[in-house]
Amino acid sequence: MWRYVKIPLVVALLAFVLPWLSISLFGQHLLSATGWQLASGHAQAQVGDLTVRSSGDQINYYMTVALALTAAALIASFLRRSVAVVVAILSVLAMALIWAGSNQYNQSRIDAAAAKAGGIFGSLAATGVQVEWQIGYWVALIALAIAAVVAFLAIRDPS
């Protein structure tokens, strides 16, 4: 069982290069980002023909640490089975941090930012913002859950 824990961890790491987040305003696509872009703060916004890239000052530290924990779990998976509990814990922590990082983009935070901006345009924009989590986000969470389960099964497996 232990040798199979590497597969979902590699899948979880590869999921960071897939699309994770899509934000639109009244149906007009504004922003899309991969897990790597969220972790590094280099998302790309597009309005019509205009493309704007962020300068890296919007780093989502939860996603950055989750990426590092996933990589650490993969490295630990190449060690003896005695570190299976470490791999399981790192996988669960990475899942928790991805969830916490995704909460940075929920509707209540968008509403708070709009209220801070003030005016009718701020409140109008807040009602039209749609945040959609894309395939990479879900693949990473599912792969990390599978890695944690496989690691826990490896702890119990005597062979």
C-alpha positions as CSV (number, residue, x, y, z in Angstrom):
1,M,0.0,0.0,0.0
2,W,2.8,2.4,0.9
3,R,4.3,2.5,-2.6
4,Y,1.0,3.8,-4.1
5,V,0.9,6.9,-1.9
6,K,3.2,8.7,-4.4
7,I,0.6,8.6,-7.2
8,P,-2.0,10.9,-5.6
9,L,0.7,13.2,-4.3
10,V,2.1,13.7,-7.8
11,V,-1.4,14.2,-9.1
12,A,-2.0,16.8,-6.3
13,L,1.2,18.7,-7.3
14,L,0.3,18.6,-11.0
15,A,-3.1,20.0,-10.1
16,F,-1.4,23.2,-9.1
17,V,-0.7,24.0,-12.8
18,L,-4.4,23.4,-13.7
19,P,-7.0,26.1,-13.6
20,W,-8.2,26.7,-10.0
21,L,-10.2,29.9,-9.9
22,S,-12.4,31.8,-12.2
23,I,-13.9,35.2,-11.3
24,S,-16.5,36.9,-13.4
25,L,-18.6,40.1,-13.0
26,F,-22.1,39.9,-14.3
27,G,-21.1,37.1,-16.7
28,Q,-18.0,38.9,-18.0
29,H,-14.9,36.8,-17.3
30,L,-12.4,38.9,-15.3
31,L,-9.8,36.6,-13.7
32,S,-8.5,33.1,-14.0
33,A,-5.7,31.6,-12.0
34,T,-3.9,28.3,-11.5
35,G,-3.0,27.0,-8.1
36,W,0.6,28.1,-8.8
37,Q,-0.5,31.6,-9.7
38,L,-2.6,31.8,-6.5
39,A,0.4,30.6,-4.4
40,S,2.8,33.0,-6.1
41,G,0.5,35.9,-6.5
42,H,0.8,36.1,-10.3
43,A,-2.8,35.9,-11.4
44,Q,-4.0,37.2,-14.8
45,A,-7.0,39.4,-15.3
46,Q,-8.6,40.0,-18.6
47,V,-11.3,42.5,-19.7
48,G,-12.0,42.3,-23.4
49,D,-8.7,42.6,-25.2
50,L,-6.9,44.0,-22.2
51,T,-4.8,41.6,-20.2
52,V,-3.4,42.6,-16.8
53,R,-0.9,40.5,-14.9
54,S,-0.5,41.0,-11.1
55,S,3.0,41.9,-9.9
56,G,3.2,39.2,-7.3
57,D,2.1,41.2,-4.3
58,Q,-1.2,39.3,-3.8
59,I,0.4,36.0,-2.6
60,N,-2.0,33.6,-1.0
61,Y,0.2,32.3,1.8
62,Y,-2.2,29.5,2.6
63,M,-1.9,28.2,-0.9
64,T,1.9,28.7,-0.8
65,V,2.3,26.6,2.4
66,A,-0.2,24.0,1.0
67,L,2.0,23.6,-2.1
68,A,5.1,23.3,0.1
69,L,3.4,20.7,2.4
70,T,2.3,18.7,-0.7
71,A,5.9,18.7,-2.0
72,A,7.2,17.7,1.5
73,A,4.7,14.8,1.6
74,L,5.9,13.6,-1.8
75,I,9.5,13.7,-0.7
76,A,8.7,11.9,2.6
77,S,6.8,9.2,0.6
78,F,10.1,8.1,-0.9
79,L,11.4,7.3,2.6
80,R,10.5,4.2,4.7
81,R,7.0,3.3,5.6
82,S,7.6,4.5,9.2
83,V,7.0,8.0,7.9
84,A,3.5,7.2,6.7
85,V,2.0,9.0,9.6
86,V,4.0,12.1,8.6
87,V,2.7,11.9,5.0
88,A,-0.9,11.5,6.2
89,I,-0.6,14.5,8.5
90,L,1.1,16.6,5.8
91,S,-1.6,15.7,3.3
92,V,-4.4,16.6,5.7
93,L,-2.7,19.9,6.6
94,A,-2.3,20.7,2.9
95,M,-6.0,20.1,2.4
96,A,-6.9,22.3,5.3
97,L,-4.7,25.1,4.0
98,I,-6.1,24.9,0.5
99,W,-9.6,25.2,2.1
100,A,-8.5,28.2,4.2
101,G,-6.8,29.8,1.2
102,S,-10.0,29.4,-0.9
103,N,-11.9,31.2,1.8
104,Q,-10.0,34.3,0.9
105,Y,-12.2,34.5,-2.2
106,N,-15.7,33.9,-0.7
107,Q,-18.7,36.1,-1.0
108,S,-18.5,37.7,2.4
109,R,-14.9,38.9,1.8
110,I,-16.0,40.3,-1.6
111,D,-18.9,42.1,0.1
112,A,-16.5,43.5,2.7
113,A,-14.1,44.7,0.1
114,A,-17.0,46.4,-1.8
115,A,-18.2,48.0,1.4
116,K,-14.7,49.3,2.0
117,A,-14.6,50.8,-1.5
118,G,-18.0,52.4,-0.8
119,G,-20.5,53.9,-3.1
120,I,-23.1,52.4,-5.3
121,F,-20.6,50.9,-7.7
122,G,-18.9,48.9,-4.9
123,S,-22.2,47.4,-3.7
124,L,-23.4,46.8,-7.3
125,A,-20.1,45.1,-8.2
126,A,-20.3,42.9,-5.1
127,T,-23.7,41.5,-6.1
128,G,-22.4,40.6,-9.6
129,V,-19.2,38.9,-8.7
130,Q,-19.2,35.1,-9.2
131,V,-16.3,33.0,-7.9
132,E,-16.0,29.5,-9.5
133,W,-13.6,26.8,-8.4
134,Q,-12.2,25.0,-11.4
135,I,-10.9,21.4,-11.9
136,G,-7.4,21.9,-10.5
137,Y,-8.8,22.9,-7.1
138,W,-11.0,19.8,-6.9
139,V,-8.3,17.5,-8.2
140,A,-5.8,18.7,-5.6
141,L,-8.3,18.3,-2.7
142,I,-9.4,14.8,-3.8
143,A,-5.8,13.7,-4.5
144,L,-4.6,14.9,-1.1
145,A,-7.6,13.1,0.5
146,I,-6.7,9.9,-1.3
147,A,-3.0,10.3,-0.3
148,A,-4.0,10.7,3.4
149,V,-6.2,7.6,3.2
150,V,-3.5,5.5,1.5
151,A,-0.9,6.7,4.1
152,F,-3.3,5.7,6.9
153,L,-3.9,2.3,5.3
154,A,-0.1,1.9,5.0
155,I,0.3,2.5,8.7
156,R,-2.1,-0.4,9.4
157,D,-0.9,-2.7,6.7
158,P,1.7,-5.2,8.2
159,S,3.2,-6.3,4.9
